[in-house]
Amino acid sequence: MRRHEPTAPDGERRLLLIGATVLFLVVFASDAISLLLARHAGAMPSLWTANGIAAGVLLSVQRRYWGLLFVVTGLALLLGTYAAFGELQLSHGLLVLANLVEILIVIVIIHHYFPTITGREGGYLRLGRVAIGAALAACVVSTLVASLAGKLSKDPAVFGRPEEWFRADLLGMVIVGMLTLVAFRERGRMLGAEGTRFRMLCDVLVLVAVTIGVFAQTRYPLLFVVFAPLLYLVFRYRFTGLVLGMAVVSLITNVATSVGLGSFALIAGVDADERTLVAQIYLGVVCLVAVPVALALADRQRLSEKVAESEGLYRLLADYASDLIVRVSQDGTRRYVSPSVKEMLGWTPEEFAAQRVELIHPDDRHLVAVLLARLQQSGKPEIVRYRVRNRAGEYQWLEAIGRLAPSPDHPGHQETVYSARDITQRVLAEEALADSEKRLRTITDNVPAVIAQIDAEQRYTFINAYAAEVIGGIASSNIGRTVAEMRGPTVYALLKPHIEKVLQGKPATFEYQVPVGGEARTFQATYLPAITADGQRSGFYSLTTEITRIKQAEQQLDFLAHHDALTGIANRLSFRENVTRAVDRAGITHQPLLLMMIDVDHFKQINDTWGHAAGDMALSEVANRLKASIRKTDLLARLGGDEFVILCHDIEDAETGRQLAEKIIDAMRAPVHVGPADLGVTLSIGLALSRDVSSGDELAQQADEALYQAKEAGRARYRMTTHGM
């Protein structure tokens, strides 16, 4: 059968089981060996390693595994104690409890400040400070627990004196704990980078050999010899060298002191406890010497890295920025030119640095010199535009900003550092825009219309020159003034409703009439909302055109369309429009209407005898006499030829109509003067007085019937018909 591959959880459980086993064995061995050495020396060990190992391992794994590994640590300590003493008593259990309390306090405090421990050196330095504080707190608590347990135990010698417990546990937690944690985090990196591991191993072995040599003999006090290889490790490998070196020195010192070897055995008249105290003091001094050196080296390395990073960043910005960066000394020498000059102007940095003002356009040299002098005096940044000749011999526009900066080459002196960018395309675009604006201005200033832009506060922001024809004075002087200030209260009252409408986003076109120069002039205005790029209303545009002549032409055309060219009275079109309105109004008010149809008797004979000119003169005279005979409210119109019509309102009875007709007939009794001749001209009149007539045609038909009756009766008379009276 085919075997199944283990799943991820199975592999994780297997690794956890292996790790727990290794932890058990290491803690068990460390605990048992330390206790055996202590029993052999008759004093507490100078360095307690088991707690540091356990704390380092727990801090290197995920928190969800702490429970299992903490139990494994407790069992390892308990069995290690059993292996060392050959039995288990209550005091041994209390000993394990004190160690577990110490381990728990350390891992909880460090995990609180470092939920995730990184491999950065700066992180290790801060971790070291937190770890020392946590170790101090944990050792104080564990010492108190051990002291209390010693008083309750039948075998208090197991716990030693409180100060011995505290020193041994503190050194072990700081040195071994940090070594274990760093080893877990660095793993292979603890042996250095690829290609340097063998050398690092040799350096560590040298320290091991020297330290063993110092402690293997008891004739000469050579403890100081250890400092040389230890500090070499610290100098060369920084924090890793510190941890490895301290671990080697601490381990050998601890073992040698426990078995009675080394320089401490030369001290006469001291017992094992005092030798242990001296060994702990020695290890503390070694730490006090090595740790500051490591910290100083770390600070120097961080400073060097920061300087290198800053320099690299500066070089990156200077070398790869599209802007040209130049350092200029006080005598005008270009000390640095960024490589971007090659792409921008075609010159190499060396070529550009060798040339000074020769590359600047002759027209711009004075301006550049003045600004540089002002920069030297005030120290304030200056921005300048000028032209520079490129390698092809053409001039490009540059925009540069210059600042004063301390000279890195000459302390106490200042340099000008300026950055410049190519703005040739922008300048060309600005010139093209200026030309376009000039052309547009020329067009708008000569268009026979007032063109303006007004903002949301009703202030003019633009107005063309033609406005002077309307408002008088210089148009540009009104920029910034409000519409009310410029046009006055009377005109503004006419414009205000339309301004309010356009400011709400609605276009408006309207006409208004104002007096200008003593005469009434008519204008047509169109207001359009001004919308910004983000869709906000910023005011409106105004286009105002004078239409006085157009209005006059319209009025003249309207007059010609509604009046007879010969007589100047209303024509057929005007009559039809008026009679239709009159019939509609009478249909509402139920007032009667009187219509008189009038024909000139024997008008053809006048034309045939005296000519058409005489006929026209006769018709004009007839129109004048008819106009003089009717009321102001009556409408007189010529329908064509010799036909006239009179439309009368407010006729209450037939008698009034008869009186009007007789007045007209009487007006025609006097002869009509046509050149040298006096002609007798008579009229035939048909009157129709009607109430509730349905249309103008119906009323005209009734008047025609009456006219026909008058002609049948012999002409020069009138006849009347009435309807609905």
C-alpha positions as CSV (number, residue, x, y, z in Angstrom):
1,M,0.0,0.0,0.0
2,R,1.0,3.5,-0.7
3,R,2.0,5.5,2.4
4,H,0.3,8.8,3.0
5,E,2.4,11.9,3.5
6,P,2.1,13.4,7.0
7,T,-0.2,16.4,7.0
8,A,0.9,19.9,8.3
9,P,-0.6,19.4,11.8
10,D,1.1,16.0,12.1
11,G,4.5,17.5,11.1
12,E,3.9,20.4,13.6
13,R,3.1,17.9,16.4
14,R,6.2,15.9,15.6
15,L,8.4,19.0,15.7
16,L,6.8,20.0,19.0
17,L,7.4,16.6,20.5
18,I,11.1,16.6,19.4
19,G,11.6,20.1,20.7
20,A,10.0,19.2,24.1
21,T,12.2,16.2,24.4
22,V,15.4,18.2,23.6
23,L,14.3,20.9,26.1
24,F,13.7,18.2,28.8
25,L,17.1,16.7,28.2
26,V,19.0,20.0,28.3
27,V,17.3,21.4,31.3
28,F,17.6,18.0,33.1
29,A,21.3,17.9,32.4
30,S,21.9,21.5,33.3
31,D,20.0,21.2,36.6
32,A,21.6,17.9,37.6
33,I,25.2,19.0,36.7
34,S,24.8,22.4,38.5
35,L,23.5,20.7,41.6
36,L,26.2,18.0,41.6
37,L,28.9,20.7,41.2
38,A,27.4,22.7,44.0
39,R,27.4,19.6,46.3
40,H,31.0,18.8,45.3
41,A,32.1,22.4,46.0
42,G,30.0,22.7,49.2
43,A,28.4,26.0,48.0
44,M,25.8,27.3,45.6
45,P,26.9,27.4,41.9
46,S,28.2,30.7,40.7
47,L,26.0,30.5,37.6
48,W,22.5,28.9,37.5
49,T,22.0,27.9,33.9
50,A,18.8,25.9,33.8
51,N,16.4,28.8,34.2
52,G,18.0,30.8,31.5
53,I,17.9,27.9,29.1
54,A,14.2,27.4,29.7
55,A,13.3,31.1,29.5
56,G,15.2,31.5,26.3
57,V,13.4,28.5,24.7
58,L,9.9,29.6,25.8
59,L,10.4,33.1,24.4
60,S,11.5,31.7,21.1
61,V,8.3,29.7,20.4
62,Q,4.7,30.7,20.0
63,R,2.7,31.3,23.2
64,R,0.3,28.5,22.5
65,Y,3.1,26.0,23.2
66,W,4.1,27.6,26.5
67,G,1.8,25.3,28.6
68,L,3.3,22.0,27.4
69,L,6.9,23.3,27.4
70,F,6.4,24.8,30.9
71,V,5.3,21.4,32.2
72,V,8.2,19.7,30.5
73,T,10.6,22.3,32.2
74,G,9.1,21.6,35.6
75,L,9.5,17.8,35.1
76,A,13.1,18.3,34.0
77,L,13.9,20.4,37.0
78,L,12.2,17.9,39.3
79,L,14.0,14.8,37.9
80,G,17.3,16.7,37.7
81,T,17.1,17.5,41.4
82,Y,16.3,13.8,42.0
83,A,19.3,12.7,40.0
84,A,21.5,15.1,41.9
85,F,20.3,14.2,45.4
86,G,19.1,10.6,44.9
87,E,15.8,11.3,46.5
88,L,12.9,13.8,46.5
89,Q,11.9,15.7,49.5
90,L,9.5,18.6,50.1
91,S,12.4,21.0,49.9
92,H,13.3,19.8,46.5
93,G,9.7,20.5,45.2
94,L,9.9,24.0,46.7
95,L,13.2,24.5,44.9
96,V,11.6,23.6,41.6
97,L,8.7,25.9,42.4
98,A,11.0,28.9,43.0
99,N,12.8,28.3,39.7
100,L,9.4,28.0,37.8
101,V,8.2,31.3,39.3
102,E,11.4,32.9,38.2
103,I,11.1,31.6,34.6
104,L,7.4,32.6,34.4
105,I,8.0,36.2,35.5
106,V,10.8,36.7,33.0
107,I,8.9,35.3,30.0
108,V,5.7,37.2,30.8
109,I,7.5,40.6,31.2
110,I,9.6,40.2,28.1
111,H,6.7,39.0,26.0
112,H,4.7,42.0,27.1
113,Y,7.2,44.4,25.6
114,F,8.3,42.1,22.7
115,P,5.4,40.1,21.3
116,T,7.6,39.4,18.3
117,I,11.4,39.4,18.7
118,T,13.3,40.4,15.6
119,G,16.8,39.7,14.6
120,R,17.9,43.3,14.3
121,E,20.9,44.4,16.4
122,G,19.1,47.5,17.6
123,G,16.2,45.2,18.7
124,Y,18.6,43.0,20.7
125,L,20.1,46.0,22.5
126,R,16.6,47.1,23.6
127,L,15.7,43.5,24.4
128,G,18.8,43.3,26.6
129,R,17.8,46.2,28.7
130,V,14.2,44.9,29.1
131,A,15.6,41.4,29.8
132,I,17.9,42.6,32.6
133,G,15.0,44.5,34.2
134,A,12.8,41.4,33.9
135,A,15.6,39.2,35.4
136,L,16.1,41.5,38.3
137,A,12.4,41.5,39.1
138,A,12.1,37.7,38.6
139,C,15.2,36.9,40.8
140,V,14.0,39.2,43.6
141,V,10.7,37.3,43.6
142,S,12.3,33.9,43.3
143,T,14.8,34.7,46.1
144,L,11.8,35.7,48.4
145,V,10.1,32.4,47.4
146,A,13.2,30.4,48.1
147,S,13.8,32.1,51.4
148,L,10.3,31.4,52.5
149,A,10.6,27.8,51.3
150,G,13.9,27.4,53.2
151,K,12.3,28.5,56.4
152,L,9.5,25.9,55.9
153,S,11.9,23.2,54.7
154,K,13.7,20.7,56.9
155,D,16.7,21.0,54.7
156,P,17.3,24.8,54.2
157,A,20.9,24.2,52.9
158,V,19.4,23.2,49.5
159,F,18.4,26.8,48.9
160,G,21.6,28.4,50.1
161,R,21.7,31.9,51.4
162,P,19.4,34.5,49.7
163,E,22.2,36.6,48.3
164,E,23.9,33.4,46.8
165,W,20.6,32.4,45.2
166,F,20.0,35.9,43.8
167,R,23.5,36.3,42.3
168,A,23.6,32.8,40.7
169,D,20.2,33.1,39.2
170,L,20.6,36.7,38.0
171,L,23.9,35.9,36.2
172,G,22.5,32.7,34.8
173,M,19.3,34.4,33.5
174,V,21.1,37.3,32.0
175,I,24.0,35.4,30.3
176,V,22.5,32.0,29.5
177,G,19.0,33.3,28.9
178,M,20.2,35.8,26.3
179,L,22.5,33.3,24.7
180,T,19.7,30.8,24.3
181,L,17.3,33.4,22.9
182,V,19.8,34.8,20.5
183,A,20.9,31.3,19.4
184,F,17.2,30.4,18.6
185,R,16.6,33.6,16.8
186,E,19.9,33.7,14.8
187,R,20.3,30.0,14.3
188,G,22.9,29.7,11.6
189,R,23.7,33.4,11.7
190,M,25.3,32.9,15.2
191,L,28.3,31.4,13.4
192,G,28.6,34.5,11.1
193,A,28.0,35.1,7.5
194,E,28.9,32.6,4.8
195,G,32.6,32.5,4.3
196,T,33.4,33.8,7.8
197,R,32.1,30.9,10.0
198,F,35.3,29.0,10.2
199,R,37.2,32.1,11.2
200,M,34.5,32.9,13.9
201,L,34.7,29.3,15.1
202,C,38.5,29.6,15.4
203,D,38.2,32.9,17.3
204,V,35.8,31.3,19.8
205,L,38.1,28.3,20.2
206,V,40.9,30.6,21.0
207,L,38.8,32.2,23.7
208,V,37.9,28.7,25.0
209,A,41.6,27.7,25.0
210,V,42.8,30.9,26.8
211,T,40.0,30.7,29.4
212,I,40.7,27.0,30.1
213,G,44.4,27.8,30.3
214,V,43.7,30.5,32.9
215,F,41.5,28.4,35.1
216,A,43.4,25.1,34.6
217,Q,46.3,26.3,36.7
218,T,46.4,27.5,40.3
219,R,49.8,29.1,40.4
220,Y,49.4,32.5,38.7
221,P,46.4,34.9,38.9
222,L,46.0,35.4,35.1
223,L,42.3,36.3,35.0
224,F,43.1,39.5,33.0
225,V,44.3,37.4,30.1
226,V,40.7,36.4,29.3
227,F,39.8,40.0,28.4
228,A,42.0,40.1,25.2
229,P,40.3,37.3,23.2
230,L,36.9,38.3,24.7
231,L,37.1,41.9,23.6
232,Y,38.4,40.7,20.2
233,L,35.2,38.7,19.8
234,V,33.1,41.7,20.8
235,F,35.0,44.1,18.4
236,R,34.8,41.7,15.5
237,Y,31.4,40.1,15.9
238,R,29.5,42.7,17.9
239,F,26.5,41.5,19.9
240,T,26.9,37.9,18.8
241,G,30.5,37.9,19.9
242,L,29.5,39.3,23.3
243,V,26.9,36.6,23.9
244,L,29.2,33.7,22.7
245,G,32.2,35.1,24.6
246,M,30.3,35.6,27.9
247,A,28.8,32.1,27.6
248,V,32.3,30.6,27.2
249,V,33.8,32.6,30.1
250,S,30.8,32.0,32.4
251,L,30.6,28.3,31.8
252,I,34.4,27.7,32.3
253,T,34.4,30.0,35.4
254,N,31.5,28.2,36.9
255,V,32.9,24.7,36.4
256,A,36.4,25.6,37.5
257,T,35.2,27.4,40.6
258,S,33.0,24.5,41.5
259,V,35.9,22.0,41.3
260,G,38.4,24.2,43.0
261,L,40.5,25.2,40.0
262,G,41.6,28.6,38.7
263,S,43.0,31.8,40.2
264,F,40.3,31.9,42.9
265,A,41.9,28.9,44.5
266,L,45.0,31.1,45.2
267,I,43.0,33.1,47.7
268,A,44.1,31.9,51.1
269,G,41.7,31.5,54.0
270,V,38.4,31.6,52.1
271,D,35.8,28.9,51.9
272,A,33.8,27.6,48.9
273,D,31.0,30.2,49.3
274,E,33.5,33.1,49.3
275,R,35.2,31.7,46.2
276,T,31.8,31.5,44.5
277,L,31.2,35.1,45.5
278,V,34.5,36.2,44.0
279,A,33.7,34.2,40.8
280,Q,30.4,36.0,40.5
281,I,32.0,39.3,41.0
282,Y,34.5,38.4,38.3
283,L,31.8,37.5,35.9
284,G,30.0,40.8,36.8
285,V,33.2,42.8,36.0
286,V,33.6,40.9,32.8
287,C,30.0,41.9,31.8
288,L,30.6,45.5,32.9
289,V,33.7,45.6,30.6
290,A,32.3,43.8,27.6
291,V,28.7,45.1,27.5
292,P,29.6,48.8,27.3
293,V,32.1,48.1,24.5
294,A,29.4,46.1,22.6
295,L,26.9,49.0,23.1
296,A,29.4,51.6,21.9
297,L,30.3,49.5,18.9
298,A,26.6,49.0,18.1
299,D,26.0,52.8,18.4
300,R,28.9,53.4,16.1
301,Q,27.7,50.8,13.7
302,R,24.2,52.3,13.7
303,L,25.7,55.8,13.2
304,S,27.8,54.5,10.3
305,E,24.9,52.8,8.7
306,K,22.8,55.9,9.1
307,V,25.5,58.0,7.5
308,A,26.0,55.5,4.8
309,E,22.2,55.4,4.2
310,S,22.0,59.1,4.2
311,E,24.9,59.4,1.8
312,G,23.5,56.7,-0.4
313,L,20.1,58.4,-0.4
314,Y,21.7,61.7,-1.2
315,R,23.8,60.1,-4.0
316,L,20.7,58.3,-5.3
317,L,18.7,61.6,-5.4
318,A,21.5,63.5,-6.9
319,D,22.5,61.0,-9.5
320,Y,19.1,59.8,-10.6
321,A,16.9,62.9,-10.0
322,S,15.7,64.6,-13.2
323,D,16.6,68.0,-11.8
324,L,20.0,69.4,-12.2
325,I,21.8,69.9,-8.8
326,V,24.9,72.1,-8.6
327,R,27.2,73.2,-5.8
328,V,28.9,76.5,-6.4
329,S,31.7,78.0,-4.2
330,Q,31.9,81.6,-3.4
331,D,34.4,82.2,-6.2
332,G,31.9,80.7,-8.7
333,T,33.6,77.4,-9.1
334,R,31.2,74.5,-9.6
335,R,32.3,71.9,-7.1
336,Y,29.6,69.4,-8.0
337,V,27.3,68.8,-10.9
338,S,24.8,66.0,-10.9
339,P,24.8,63.5,-13.8
340,S,21.3,64.7,-14.9
341,V,23.0,67.5,-16.7
342,K,23.9,65.0,-19.5
343,E,20.3,64.2,-20.1
344,M,19.1,67.7,-19.7
345,L,21.7,69.8,-21.6
346,G,23.9,67.2,-23.2
347,W,27.0,68.3,-21.3
348,T,29.0,65.9,-19.1
349,P,29.3,67.0,-15.4
350,E,33.0,67.8,-16.0
351,E,32.3,69.9,-19.1
352,F,29.5,71.8,-17.4
353,A,31.6,72.4,-14.3
354,A,34.5,73.8,-16.3
355,Q,32.3,76.6,-17.9
356,R,30.7,79.4,-15.9
357,V,28.7,82.3,-17.1
358,E,29.5,81.6,-20.8
359,L,26.6,79.1,-21.0
360,I,24.0,81.7,-19.7
361,H,22.2,83.7,-22.3
362,P,23.6,87.2,-22.5
363,D,20.3,88.8,-21.8
364,D,19.9,86.8,-18.5
365,R,23.4,87.1,-17.1
366,H,22.8,90.4,-15.3
367,L,19.6,89.0,-13.7
368,V,21.4,85.8,-12.5
369,A,24.3,87.9,-11.0
370,V,21.9,90.2,-9.2
371,L,19.9,87.3,-7.6
372,L,23.1,85.5,-6.6
373,A,24.4,88.7,-4.9
374,R,21.1,89.1,-3.1
375,L,21.2,85.5,-2.0
376,Q,24.6,86.0,-0.5
377,Q,23.4,89.0,1.4
378,S,20.0,87.9,2.6
379,G,20.5,84.1,2.8
380,K,16.9,83.7,1.7
381,P,16.2,81.2,-1.2
382,E,15.8,82.8,-4.6
383,I,14.0,81.5,-7.6
384,V,15.1,82.6,-11.1
385,R,14.3,81.7,-14.7
386,Y,17.1,82.0,-17.2
387,R,18.3,80.5,-20.5
388,V,21.3,78.1,-20.7
389,R,23.0,76.9,-23.9
390,N,23.0,73.2,-24.4
391,R,25.6,71.2,-26.1
392,A,23.8,71.5,-29.5
393,G,24.1,75.3,-29.3
394,E,20.5,76.0,-28.6
395,Y,19.1,77.7,-25.5
396,Q,16.8,76.0,-23.0
397,W,14.8,77.7,-20.2
398,L,15.7,76.6,-16.7
399,E,14.0,77.4,-13.4
400,A,16.4,77.3,-10.5
401,I,16.1,77.8,-6.7
402,G,19.3,78.6,-4.8
403,R,20.1,78.2,-1.2
404,L,23.1,78.8,1.0
405,A,24.6,75.7,2.7
406,P,27.8,75.0,4.8
407,S,30.7,73.9,2.6
408,P,31.6,70.2,3.4
409,D,35.1,70.9,1.9
410,H,35.9,74.2,3.6
411,P,34.5,74.4,7.2
412,G,33.4,77.9,8.1
413,H,32.6,78.8,4.4
414,Q,29.3,78.7,2.6
415,E,28.3,77.4,-0.8
416,T,25.4,78.0,-3.1
417,V,23.5,74.9,-3.8
418,Y,20.8,75.2,-6.5
419,S,18.5,72.8,-8.2
420,A,17.2,73.5,-11.7
421,R,14.7,71.9,-13.9
422,D,14.1,72.3,-17.6
423,I,11.0,74.4,-18.2
424,T,11.4,75.0,-21.9
425,Q,8.2,73.3,-22.8
426,R,6.4,75.2,-20.0
427,V,7.7,78.5,-21.2
428,L,6.8,77.8,-24.8
429,A,3.3,76.8,-23.6
430,E,3.0,80.0,-21.5
431,E,4.1,82.1,-24.5
432,A,1.6,80.3,-26.7
433,L,-1.1,80.9,-24.0
434,A,-0.1,84.5,-23.7
435,D,-0.4,84.9,-27.5
436,S,-3.8,83.1,-27.4
437,E,-5.0,85.4,-24.6
438,K,-3.8,88.4,-26.5
439,R,-5.6,87.4,-29.6
440,L,-8.7,86.6,-27.6
441,R,-8.5,89.9,-25.8
442,T,-8.2,91.7,-29.2
443,I,-11.2,89.9,-30.5
444,T,-13.3,90.5,-27.3
445,D,-12.3,94.1,-27.1
446,N,-13.4,94.8,-30.7
447,V,-16.6,92.7,-30.7
448,P,-19.6,95.1,-30.6
449,A,-20.8,93.6,-27.4
450,V,-20.1,93.8,-23.7
451,I,-18.3,90.6,-22.6
452,A,-17.7,90.2,-18.8
453,Q,-17.1,87.6,-16.1
454,I,-18.7,88.2,-12.7
455,D,-17.9,86.1,-9.6
456,A,-20.3,84.7,-7.0
457,E,-20.1,87.9,-5.1
458,Q,-21.3,89.8,-8.2
459,R,-17.9,91.5,-8.7
460,Y,-16.4,92.0,-12.2
461,T,-13.3,89.9,-12.8
462,F,-13.1,90.5,-16.5
463,I,-14.7,93.1,-18.8
464,N,-13.8,93.9,-22.4
465,A,-12.9,97.3,-23.8
466,Y,-16.2,97.7,-25.7
467,A,-18.0,98.2,-22.3
468,A,-16.7,101.7,-22.3
469,E,-19.2,102.4,-25.2
470,V,-22.0,101.5,-22.8
471,I,-20.9,102.6,-19.4
472,G,-18.4,105.3,-20.3
473,G,-14.9,105.6,-18.9
474,I,-12.2,102.9,-19.0
475,A,-13.7,99.4,-18.8
476,S,-10.8,97.9,-16.9
477,S,-11.2,100.4,-14.0
478,N,-14.4,98.5,-13.1
479,I,-12.6,95.3,-12.3
480,G,-13.4,94.4,-8.7
481,R,-16.5,96.6,-8.6
482,T,-20.0,95.0,-8.1
483,V,-22.7,95.0,-10.7
484,A,-24.8,97.3,-8.5
485,E,-21.9,99.8,-8.2
486,M,-21.1,99.8,-11.9
487,R,-24.6,99.9,-13.4
488,G,-26.4,101.9,-10.7
489,P,-29.5,101.1,-8.6
490,T,-32.0,101.7,-11.5
491,V,-30.4,99.3,-14.0
492,Y,-29.4,96.8,-11.3
493,A,-33.0,96.5,-10.3
494,L,-33.7,95.3,-13.9
495,L,-30.7,92.9,-13.8
496,K,-31.1,91.5,-10.3
497,P,-33.7,88.8,-10.9
498,H,-31.7,87.4,-13.9
499,I,-28.4,87.5,-11.8
500,E,-30.1,85.5,-9.0
501,K,-31.3,83.0,-11.6
502,V,-27.9,82.4,-13.2
503,L,-26.2,82.2,-9.8
504,Q,-28.5,79.2,-9.2
505,G,-27.0,77.5,-12.3
506,K,-29.8,78.5,-14.8
507,P,-28.9,80.4,-18.0
508,A,-30.9,83.6,-18.7
509,T,-31.5,85.6,-21.8
510,F,-33.5,88.8,-21.6
511,E,-33.9,92.4,-22.9
512,Y,-34.0,95.6,-21.1
513,Q,-34.1,99.3,-21.9
514,V,-32.1,102.1,-20.2
515,P,-31.4,105.7,-21.0
516,V,-27.9,106.3,-22.3
517,G,-26.7,109.7,-23.4
518,G,-30.2,111.2,-23.2
519,E,-31.9,108.6,-25.4
520,A,-33.5,105.2,-24.7
521,R,-31.4,102.3,-25.8
522,T,-32.3,98.6,-25.8
523,F,-30.0,95.8,-24.8
524,Q,-30.1,92.0,-25.0
525,A,-28.2,90.2,-22.3
526,T,-27.3,86.5,-22.0
527,Y,-26.0,85.1,-18.7
528,L,-24.3,81.7,-18.5
529,P,-23.2,80.0,-15.3
530,A,-19.4,79.7,-14.7
531,I,-18.5,76.2,-13.6
532,T,-15.1,75.2,-12.1
533,A,-13.3,72.0,-12.9
534,D,-14.7,70.4,-9.8
535,G,-18.2,71.2,-10.7
536,Q,-18.7,74.2,-8.3
537,R,-20.4,77.4,-9.5
538,S,-18.0,80.3,-9.4
539,G,-20.2,83.1,-10.9
540,F,-21.4,83.7,-14.4
541,Y,-20.4,85.0,-17.9
542,S,-22.3,88.0,-19.4
543,L,-22.8,88.8,-23.1
544,T,-24.7,92.1,-23.6
545,T,-25.5,93.4,-27.1
546,E,-27.2,96.7,-28.0
547,I,-30.2,96.0,-30.1
548,T,-31.7,99.5,-30.2
549,R,-31.5,99.7,-34.1
550,I,-32.9,96.2,-34.4
551,K,-35.8,97.2,-32.2
552,Q,-36.4,100.3,-34.2
553,A,-36.3,98.3,-37.4
554,E,-38.7,95.8,-35.9
555,Q,-41.0,98.6,-35.0
556,Q,-40.8,100.1,-38.4
557,L,-41.4,96.8,-40.1
558,D,-44.3,96.2,-37.7
559,F,-45.8,99.6,-38.6
560,L,-45.4,98.9,-42.4
561,A,-47.0,95.5,-42.0
562,H,-50.0,96.9,-40.2
563,H,-50.5,100.3,-41.9
564,D,-51.5,101.4,-45.4
565,A,-48.6,102.9,-47.3
566,L,-50.9,105.5,-49.1
567,T,-53.0,106.8,-46.3
568,G,-51.0,105.9,-43.2
569,I,-54.1,104.3,-41.5
570,A,-54.4,100.7,-40.5
571,N,-54.4,98.1,-43.3
572,R,-56.3,94.9,-43.8
573,L,-53.9,92.8,-41.7
574,S,-54.2,95.2,-38.8
575,F,-58.0,95.2,-39.2
576,R,-58.3,91.4,-39.1
577,E,-56.1,91.2,-36.0
578,N,-58.1,93.9,-34.2
579,V,-61.6,92.6,-35.2
580,T,-60.6,89.1,-34.0
581,R,-59.5,90.4,-30.6
582,A,-62.7,92.6,-30.4
583,V,-65.0,89.6,-31.2
584,D,-63.2,87.5,-28.6
585,R,-63.5,90.2,-26.0
586,A,-67.2,90.9,-26.9
587,G,-67.8,87.2,-26.4
588,I,-66.7,87.6,-22.8
589,T,-68.3,91.0,-22.0
590,H,-71.4,90.6,-24.3
591,Q,-70.9,94.2,-25.5
592,P,-72.2,95.0,-29.0
593,L,-69.8,95.8,-31.9
594,L,-70.4,98.2,-34.7
595,L,-68.7,97.7,-38.1
596,M,-69.0,100.2,-40.9
597,M,-68.0,99.1,-44.4
598,I,-67.3,102.2,-46.6
599,D,-66.9,102.5,-50.4
600,V,-66.0,105.6,-52.4
601,D,-68.8,106.2,-54.9
602,H,-67.8,106.2,-58.6
603,F,-64.0,106.0,-57.7
604,K,-63.2,104.4,-61.1
605,Q,-64.5,107.4,-62.9
606,I,-62.1,109.6,-60.9
607,N,-59.2,107.4,-61.8
608,D,-60.2,107.3,-65.5
609,T,-60.9,111.0,-65.7
610,W,-58.2,112.6,-63.6
611,G,-55.6,109.8,-63.4
612,H,-54.4,107.5,-60.7
613,A,-52.4,110.3,-58.9
614,A,-55.6,112.2,-58.5
615,G,-57.3,109.1,-57.3
616,D,-54.6,108.6,-54.7
617,M,-55.0,112.1,-53.5
618,A,-58.7,111.6,-53.2
619,L,-58.3,108.5,-51.2
620,S,-55.9,110.2,-48.8
621,E,-58.3,113.1,-48.3
622,V,-61.1,110.6,-47.7
623,A,-58.9,108.9,-45.0
624,N,-58.2,112.2,-43.4
625,R,-61.9,113.2,-43.2
626,L,-62.8,109.8,-41.9
627,K,-60.1,109.9,-39.2
628,A,-61.4,113.4,-38.1
629,S,-65.0,112.1,-37.9
630,I,-64.5,109.0,-35.6
631,R,-63.6,108.7,-32.0
632,K,-60.2,107.9,-30.7
633,T,-61.2,104.5,-29.6
634,D,-62.5,103.6,-33.1
635,L,-60.3,101.8,-35.7
636,L,-60.1,103.1,-39.2
637,A,-58.6,100.8,-41.8
638,R,-58.2,100.7,-45.6
639,L,-59.0,97.2,-46.9
640,G,-57.7,98.0,-50.4
641,G,-58.7,100.1,-53.4
642,D,-61.6,102.4,-52.4
643,E,-62.8,100.2,-49.5
644,F,-62.5,101.5,-45.9
645,V,-63.8,100.0,-42.7
646,I,-64.4,101.4,-39.2
647,L,-64.6,99.2,-36.1
648,C,-66.4,100.8,-33.1
649,H,-66.6,99.7,-29.5
650,D,-68.9,100.8,-26.8
651,I,-71.9,101.4,-29.0
652,E,-74.9,100.9,-26.8
653,D,-77.7,101.5,-29.4
654,A,-78.4,101.9,-33.1
655,E,-78.9,105.6,-32.8
656,T,-75.3,106.2,-31.9
657,G,-74.3,104.3,-35.0
658,R,-76.6,106.4,-37.2
659,Q,-75.1,109.6,-35.8
660,L,-71.6,108.4,-36.6
661,A,-72.6,107.6,-40.2
662,E,-74.4,110.9,-40.7
663,K,-71.3,112.7,-39.4
664,I,-69.1,110.9,-41.9
665,I,-71.5,111.7,-44.8
666,D,-71.6,115.4,-43.7
667,A,-67.8,115.4,-43.6
668,M,-67.7,114.5,-47.3
669,R,-70.1,117.3,-48.5
670,A,-67.2,119.7,-49.1
671,P,-65.4,119.2,-52.4
672,V,-62.1,117.4,-52.5
673,H,-59.3,119.4,-54.0
674,V,-57.3,117.4,-56.5
675,G,-54.8,119.7,-58.2
676,P,-56.6,122.4,-60.1
677,A,-60.0,120.7,-59.8
678,D,-62.5,120.3,-57.0
679,L,-64.2,117.0,-57.0
680,G,-67.4,116.0,-55.2
681,V,-66.7,112.7,-53.5
682,T,-69.5,110.8,-51.8
683,L,-69.4,107.6,-49.7
684,S,-71.7,104.6,-49.4
685,I,-71.8,103.1,-45.8
686,G,-73.0,99.8,-44.5
687,L,-73.4,99.5,-40.7
688,A,-73.7,96.2,-38.8
689,L,-74.5,96.5,-35.1
690,S,-74.3,93.1,-33.5
691,R,-74.1,91.4,-30.1
692,D,-72.6,88.0,-29.5
693,V,-71.3,87.7,-33.0
694,S,-69.3,84.5,-33.6
695,S,-66.5,85.8,-35.7
696,G,-65.1,88.8,-37.5
697,D,-66.0,87.4,-40.9
698,E,-69.6,87.1,-39.8
699,L,-69.7,90.7,-38.7
700,A,-68.0,91.8,-42.0
701,Q,-70.6,89.9,-43.9
702,Q,-73.4,91.7,-42.1
703,A,-71.8,95.1,-42.8
704,D,-71.4,94.1,-46.5
705,E,-75.1,93.4,-46.8
706,A,-75.9,96.8,-45.3
707,L,-73.4,98.4,-47.8
708,Y,-75.1,96.6,-50.6
709,Q,-78.4,98.0,-49.5
710,A,-77.0,101.6,-49.4
711,K,-75.7,101.3,-53.0
712,E,-79.0,99.9,-54.2
713,A,-80.7,102.9,-52.6
714,G,-78.7,105.3,-54.7
715,R,-75.3,105.7,-53.0
716,A,-74.2,108.7,-50.9
717,R,-76.1,107.2,-47.9
718,Y,-75.9,104.6,-45.2
719,R,-77.9,101.6,-44.2
720,M,-77.8,99.6,-40.9
721,T,-78.5,96.1,-39.8
722,T,-78.7,95.0,-36.2
723,H,-78.4,91.5,-34.7
724,G,-79.1,90.5,-31.1
725,M,-79.9,94.0,-29.9
